[in-house]
């Protein structure tokens, strides 16, 4: 299978490296110093088991040079999704499909709006992986997995084939019975932890051990649980409680991508995380005061980062 990893950051890079190591014809679409380092030295992933170094079949910043592929694994930031979706055209053959791995619950809709509903799966990943230098990714702990599925939840041949490929590459992957519920379950976890962490600027071990931050995370999870149910998402009972149990299992020194971007002055996924909760909550008539507070505190930092990066405010 010919696979394009569009966006070779922490998530895309980690899973793309495993696919390349397994012998899949993997194309990395990256840019800048990161791309140069991959071309010169390969991509290095630091894991608790040791370093993994791979050289993809191709590394480029131009999708037109890559040619058509069987599947695109979309690893860009959520705010980059609409523009990236418009750039996918050179990669699309008659049967090419896209697996978005963004945090949030709107990426698949945004991609489908550009290239058509039939080409897009629902997808998500779980990983504590991030860039530490051009061409180098660090992965913490053992929580690294990918879920994907058709958006109507049927079990298609392309989903089954991709699952076999991921599993053969040593990637923990699954096809949930309801991909929308799976997306919202992750949303319920990562957005509260990311938002509270970005405000507090503390790692996961501190956030879960301090009563105030732990309480705020749980309250924020309950807001998303109420919002999901108002939108007819079949979230299981006790989703917030199970998410807190998952939080307690993670590496203590882990941080979210939102927290890292905010702290380092980069444009972040704030609008697709806490901002989306506030916006969707308002539309559904569901109060989201914890997320509104987080969003209000982080928005000035986000606007400053976007202006510094030359992006629309």
C-alpha positions as CSV (number, residue, x, y, z in Angstrom):
1,X,0.0,0.0,0.0
2,X,1.3,3.5,-0.9
3,X,0.7,5.8,2.1
4,X,1.3,9.5,2.3
5,X,1.8,11.0,5.8
6,X,0.9,14.6,5.4
7,X,2.2,16.4,8.5
8,X,5.2,14.5,10.0
9,X,4.9,15.9,13.6
10,X,4.6,13.9,16.8
11,X,1.7,11.8,15.8
12,X,2.1,11.6,12.0
13,X,5.9,11.0,12.4
14,X,5.6,8.3,15.0
15,X,3.0,6.2,13.2
16,X,4.6,7.0,9.8
17,X,7.9,5.7,11.0
18,X,6.4,2.4,12.1
19,X,4.7,2.0,8.6
20,X,8.0,2.8,6.9
21,X,9.9,0.3,9.1
22,X,7.4,-2.4,8.1
23,X,8.2,-1.9,4.5
24,X,5.1,0.1,3.4
25,X,5.8,2.6,0.6
26,X,5.6,5.7,2.8
27,X,5.8,9.3,1.6
28,X,6.4,12.0,4.2
29,X,5.1,15.4,3.3
30,X,6.9,17.9,5.6
31,X,8.6,21.2,5.3
32,X,11.5,23.4,6.4
33,X,14.4,22.2,8.6
34,X,12.4,19.1,9.6
35,X,12.1,18.0,5.9
36,X,15.8,18.7,5.3
37,X,16.8,16.6,8.3
38,X,14.6,13.7,7.2
39,X,16.1,13.8,3.8
40,X,19.7,13.9,5.1
41,X,19.5,11.6,8.1
42,X,16.1,9.9,8.1
43,X,13.4,10.4,10.8
44,X,14.4,9.4,14.3
45,X,11.8,8.4,16.9
46,X,13.0,8.2,20.5
47,X,10.9,5.5,22.4
48,X,11.4,4.0,25.8
49,X,12.7,0.9,24.0
50,X,15.3,2.8,22.1
51,X,15.6,4.8,18.9
52,X,13.9,4.0,15.7
53,X,15.4,5.5,12.5
54,X,13.7,5.2,9.2
55,X,14.1,6.6,5.7
56,X,10.8,7.0,3.9
57,X,10.3,6.1,0.2
58,X,10.1,9.9,-0.4
59,X,10.2,13.1,1.6
60,X,8.9,16.2,0.0
61,X,7.1,19.5,0.6
62,X,5.2,19.3,-2.7
63,X,2.3,16.9,-2.9
64,X,2.4,17.1,-6.7
65,X,5.9,15.4,-6.7
66,X,4.6,12.6,-4.6
67,X,2.0,11.4,-7.1
68,X,-1.1,9.4,-6.2
69,X,-1.3,7.2,-3.1
70,X,-3.7,4.7,-1.7
71,X,-4.3,6.5,1.6
72,X,-3.4,9.8,3.2
73,X,-2.7,9.9,7.0
74,X,-3.4,13.5,7.9
75,X,-1.2,14.6,10.7
76,X,-1.2,18.4,10.5
77,X,-2.6,20.7,13.2
78,X,-6.4,21.2,13.3
79,X,-6.1,24.8,12.2
80,X,-4.2,23.7,9.1
81,X,-6.8,21.1,8.0
82,X,-8.9,23.2,5.6
83,X,-5.8,24.5,3.7
84,X,-4.2,21.0,3.7
85,X,-7.4,19.4,2.4
86,X,-7.3,21.8,-0.6
87,X,-3.7,20.7,-1.2
88,X,-4.5,17.0,-1.3
89,X,-5.7,16.9,-4.9
90,X,-2.4,15.7,-6.5
91,X,-2.4,12.7,-4.1
92,X,-5.9,11.5,-5.0
93,X,-6.3,8.5,-7.3
94,X,-9.8,7.0,-8.0
95,X,-9.8,5.1,-4.7
96,X,-7.6,7.2,-2.4
97,X,-9.0,7.9,1.0
98,X,-8.0,10.1,3.9
99,X,-7.6,9.3,7.6
100,X,-7.6,12.5,9.7
101,X,-5.8,12.1,13.1
102,X,-6.5,15.6,14.5
103,X,-7.6,16.3,18.0
104,X,-11.2,17.7,17.9
105,X,-14.4,16.5,16.4
106,X,-14.6,18.5,13.2
107,X,-11.6,17.6,11.0
108,X,-13.3,14.9,9.0
109,X,-16.2,17.3,8.1
110,X,-13.6,19.9,7.0
111,X,-11.7,17.5,4.8
112,X,-15.0,16.1,3.3
113,X,-16.1,19.6,2.4
114,X,-13.1,19.9,0.2
115,X,-12.6,16.4,-1.4
116,X,-15.9,14.7,-0.9
117,X,-17.6,12.6,1.8
118,X,-16.8,9.2,0.2
119,X,-13.0,9.8,0.5
120,X,-12.9,10.5,4.2
121,X,-12.8,8.2,7.2
122,X,-13.2,9.2,10.8
123,X,-10.0,8.9,12.7
124,X,-8.1,9.7,15.9
125,X,-4.9,8.8,17.6
126,X,-3.5,8.7,21.1
127,X,0.1,9.4,21.7
128,X,2.5,11.4,23.8
129,X,4.9,12.2,21.0
130,X,6.4,15.5,19.9
131,X,9.2,17.1,17.9
132,X,12.3,17.8,19.9
133,X,14.5,18.8,17.0
134,X,14.3,18.7,13.2
135,X,14.1,15.1,12.1
136,X,13.7,13.8,15.7
137,X,10.5,12.9,17.6
138,X,10.2,11.8,21.3
139,X,7.5,9.4,22.4
140,X,6.7,9.0,26.1
141,X,5.0,6.1,27.9
142,X,3.2,3.2,26.2
143,X,-0.1,4.9,25.2
144,X,0.2,5.0,21.4
145,X,-2.8,3.9,19.2
146,X,-4.9,4.7,16.2
147,X,-8.7,4.3,15.7
148,X,-10.5,4.8,12.4
149,X,-13.6,3.8,10.7
150,X,-16.2,4.6,8.0
151,X,-18.3,7.6,9.1
152,X,-21.5,5.5,8.7
153,X,-19.8,2.8,10.9
154,X,-20.0,0.0,8.3
155,X,-17.1,-2.4,8.1
156,X,-15.6,-1.8,4.7
157,X,-12.9,-3.6,2.9
158,X,-10.6,-0.5,2.8
159,X,-11.0,-0.2,6.6
160,X,-10.2,-3.9,7.1
161,X,-7.2,-3.7,4.9
162,X,-5.8,-0.6,6.6
163,X,-6.3,-2.2,10.0
164,X,-4.2,-5.3,8.9
165,X,-1.4,-3.0,7.6
166,X,-1.3,-1.0,10.8
167,X,-1.3,-4.1,13.0
168,X,1.5,-5.7,10.9
169,X,3.5,-2.5,11.4
170,X,3.3,-2.9,15.1
171,X,0.8,-0.1,15.6
172,X,-2.0,-0.7,18.1
173,X,-5.1,0.0,15.9
174,X,-8.8,-0.7,16.1
175,X,-12.1,0.0,14.4
176,X,-14.6,1.2,17.0
177,X,-18.2,0.2,16.7
178,X,-19.1,3.9,16.5
179,X,-16.3,6.2,15.3
180,X,-18.2,9.3,16.4
181,X,-18.5,8.1,20.0
182,X,-14.8,7.3,19.9
183,X,-13.9,10.8,18.6
184,X,-16.0,12.4,21.4
185,X,-14.5,10.1,24.1
186,X,-11.0,11.3,23.1
187,X,-12.3,14.9,22.8
188,X,-13.7,14.6,26.4
189,X,-10.2,13.6,27.6
190,X,-7.7,15.6,25.7
191,X,-9.5,19.0,25.7
192,X,-9.9,19.4,29.5
193,X,-6.4,18.1,30.2
194,X,-4.9,20.3,27.5
195,X,-6.8,23.4,28.5
196,X,-6.2,23.1,32.2
197,X,-2.5,22.2,31.5
198,X,-2.0,25.2,29.2
199,X,-3.4,27.6,31.9
200,X,-1.5,26.0,34.8
201,X,1.7,25.2,32.8
202,X,2.2,22.0,34.7
203,X,2.8,18.4,33.5
204,X,0.2,15.7,33.9
205,X,1.6,14.3,37.1
206,X,1.1,17.7,38.8
207,X,-2.3,18.4,37.3
208,X,-3.8,15.1,38.5
209,X,-2.2,15.4,42.0
210,X,-3.4,18.9,42.9
211,X,-7.0,18.9,44.1
212,X,-7.9,22.2,42.3
213,X,-6.6,21.3,38.9
214,X,-7.9,17.7,39.2
215,X,-11.4,19.1,40.0
216,X,-11.3,21.5,37.1
217,X,-10.4,18.8,34.6
218,X,-13.2,16.6,35.8
219,X,-15.7,19.5,35.6
220,X,-14.6,20.2,32.1
221,X,-15.0,16.6,31.1
222,X,-18.5,16.6,32.5
223,X,-19.3,19.7,30.3
224,X,-18.2,17.8,27.2
225,X,-20.2,14.7,28.3
226,X,-23.3,16.9,28.5
227,X,-22.6,18.5,25.2
228,X,-22.0,15.2,23.4
229,X,-25.3,13.8,24.7
230,X,-27.1,17.0,23.6
231,X,-25.7,16.4,20.1
232,X,-27.0,12.7,20.2
233,X,-23.5,11.2,20.5
234,X,-23.7,7.8,22.2
235,X,-21.1,8.5,24.9
236,X,-21.1,5.6,27.5
237,X,-22.2,6.3,31.1
238,X,-19.3,7.2,33.3
239,X,-17.2,8.5,30.4
240,X,-15.7,11.3,32.6
241,X,-14.9,9.0,35.4
242,X,-13.1,6.5,33.0
243,X,-11.2,9.4,31.4
244,X,-9.9,10.4,34.9
245,X,-8.7,6.8,35.4
246,X,-6.9,7.0,32.1
247,X,-5.3,10.3,33.2
248,X,-3.9,8.5,36.2
249,X,-2.2,5.9,34.0
250,X,-0.2,8.3,31.9
251,X,3.5,9.3,32.2
252,X,3.8,12.0,34.9
253,X,6.0,14.2,32.8
254,X,3.6,14.2,29.8
255,X,2.1,17.4,28.4
256,X,-0.5,18.1,25.7
257,X,0.3,19.6,22.3
258,X,-1.9,22.5,23.2
259,X,0.1,23.2,26.3
260,X,3.4,23.0,24.5
261,X,2.3,25.3,21.7
262,X,0.9,27.9,24.0
263,X,3.9,27.9,26.3
264,X,6.3,28.2,23.3
265,X,4.4,31.0,21.6
266,X,3.2,29.0,18.6
267,X,-0.2,28.9,17.0
268,X,-2.2,26.2,18.8
269,X,-5.4,24.2,18.4
270,X,-7.3,26.3,20.9
271,X,-10.1,27.0,18.5
272,X,-10.7,23.3,17.8
273,X,-10.4,22.3,21.5
274,X,-11.8,24.6,24.2
275,X,-13.0,27.1,21.6
276,X,-15.1,24.4,19.9
277,X,-16.7,23.3,23.2
278,X,-17.8,26.9,23.8
279,X,-19.1,27.4,20.3
280,X,-20.8,24.0,20.0
281,X,-22.2,24.4,23.6
282,X,-23.7,27.8,22.7
283,X,-25.4,26.3,19.6
284,X,-26.8,23.3,21.6
285,X,-27.9,25.4,24.6
286,X,-25.4,23.6,26.9
287,X,-23.5,25.7,29.5
288,X,-19.8,25.3,29.3
289,X,-18.4,27.8,31.9
290,X,-15.1,25.9,32.6
291,X,-14.2,25.8,29.0
292,X,-15.3,29.4,28.5
293,X,-12.9,30.5,31.3
294,X,-10.1,28.5,29.8
295,X,-10.7,29.8,26.4
296,X,-10.9,33.4,27.6
297,X,-7.6,33.1,29.5
298,X,-5.7,31.5,26.6
299,X,-7.2,33.5,23.6
300,X,-4.9,36.5,24.0
301,X,-1.9,34.3,23.9
302,X,-3.2,32.5,20.9
303,X,-3.9,35.8,19.1
304,X,-0.4,37.0,19.9
305,X,1.1,33.8,18.5
306,X,-0.9,33.9,15.3
307,X,0.1,37.6,14.7
308,X,3.7,36.7,15.2
309,X,3.4,33.8,12.7
310,X,1.8,36.0,10.1
311,X,-1.6,34.2,10.4
312,X,-5.0,35.8,10.4
313,X,-6.0,36.8,13.9
